[in-house]
Amino acid sequence: MMAPYSCPAWATFKQIKAKGGTVRKGEKGTPVIYWNFLMLDENEKPTQDPAKAKKKIPLLKYYTVFNLEQCEGIEIEAVEEADHVNQIEACEKIMNDWRDKPEIKSSDSAYYKPSADYIGMPDINRFENSEGYYATLFHEAIHATGHHSRLDRSGLMSKAAFGSEIYAKEELVAEMGAAFLCGKTGIEDRTVDNHASYIKSWISKLKEDSKLLINAASKAQKAADYILEGGK
């Protein structure tokens, strides 16, 4: 969302070359990280079935990618900009299609209450713009994915004190996940600065954890995917 390109497509140098393209001279790549667990069965062979997994090995890979606008010889398909109304409809669709979402109640402030499994949200007219409303709603929605009936995220269900390390990590997951959903619905241009400043405020409390961003981003992506796939 913060990259200076309108094209959403990225590729490694090898992938670009395989498509018959080249990276323009002087262009610099962007590092991306893939994080997951490699599950092995009793015979030490990879498996996708958690029931057969006897061992889990952390898997971390770094790649350098280039936006297709940095390349030559590869045709970039036009990406139509959704108009404002369609962007907001996209936000509504995500929430409407989420089958096991919690109840959303009118409230003076925005929050998610795990013990009762509901989201409190102020009226949309109390926000500076509708994008801000949906960014906030997405933040609380990501929190809600951590409920024990959904992804059962320990950072949410542990009732950690405000400002504690566990609380801060859960806030990072919620804000990163909200940013992913804003990007999916095309409203990131109006919300990205707020996401960045909020994330930065919590990172300052967790400087001792070198794996913080990777772990939080992994959980945030899982939470966002859970919502986008409609939940259970």
Secondary structure, DSSP 8 states (H G I E B T S, - for coil): --SS-S---EEEHHHHHHTT-EE-TT---EEEEEEEEEEE-TTS-B-S-GGG-SEEEEEEEEEEEEEGGGEESS---------HHHHHHHHHHHHHH-TT--EEEE-SS-EEETTTTEEEE--GGGSSSHHHHHHHHHHHHHHHHTSTTTT--HHHHT---TTSHHHHHHHHHHHHHHHHHHHHHT-HHHHHHHHHHHHHHHHTT-TT-TTHHHHHHHHHHHHHHHHHTT--
